[in-house]
Amino acid sequence: KAGVTQTPRYLIKTRGQQVTLSCSPISGHRSVSWYQQTPGQGLQFLFEYFSETQRNKGNFPGRFSGRQFSNSRSEMNVSTLELGDSALYLCASSLEGNSPLHFGNGTRLTVT
Amino acid sequence: GIQVEQSPPDLILQEGANSTLRCNFSDSVNNLQWFHQNPWGQLINLFYIPSGTKQNGRLSATTVATERYSLLYISSSQTTDSGVYFCACRQGAQKLVFGQGTRLTINP
């Protein structure tokens, strides 16, 4: 079974631009969650989606948004990028909310 | 929300040594996982263990839910065990909360 796939792996953007990251969950998994990892803040929860509905949301500004499609694939978007948005963005999928999470390899975003 | 604390923050050992990593959580949980993050940033699922004991090769984990802690044991450490180990907990339908991690360095 293929694992969680995140694209792209690396991304360099300029302040003020926007970016869209993609996550394809393990086949059959209906829950997708997103995390931001920075050296100073550790792993911070962004969103969780289940069957196209946002179930939980972390404490991030409105510039961060996400969605899940009917095939369980998910995207997250960050608008008006700031230098502090530079981070490793990790996506995880699970069968349902309390099942074990399986992570993708992440997208490393650099904002210059 | 739930608080998750891991100790120690850093651990340096020689190859072959055994280690114990601890995760304390502030409230009852229905989901607890241990992850290993390798130097390339990949988070690998080690154990899903909201209660009880599990073993997988040189690694084992125990969660004592009534006392709100979990332990990860690594025996006969190898250099490939180096990396950061995270404990993550979930209470009910709330978000999964990660501890700050234990950075393990195994020297040859």
HADDOCK unambig.tbl for C-alpha pairs under 7 A between the chains (distance, minus, plus):
assign (segid A and resid 42 and name CA) (segid B and resid 100 and name CA) 6.06 0.50 0.50
assign (segid A and resid 43 and name CA) (segid B and resid 98 and name CA) 6.37 0.50 0.50
assign (segid A and resid 56 and name CA) (segid B and resid 94 and name CA) 6.89 0.50 0.50
assign (segid A and resid 56 and name CA) (segid B and resid 95 and name CA) 6.26 0.50 0.50
assign (segid A and resid 98 and name CA) (segid B and resid 31 and name CA) 6.00 0.50 0.50
assign (segid A and resid 100 and name CA) (segid B and resid 48 and name CA) 5.93 0.50 0.50
assign (segid A and resid 102 and name CA) (segid B and resid 45 and name CA) 6.43 0.50 0.50
assign (segid A and resid 103 and name CA) (segid B and resid 43 and name CA) 6.01 0.50 0.50
assign (segid A and resid 105 and name CA) (segid B and resid 41 and name CA) 6.98 0.50 0.50
assign (segid A and resid 105 and name CA) (segid B and resid 42 and name CA) 5.07 0.50 0.50
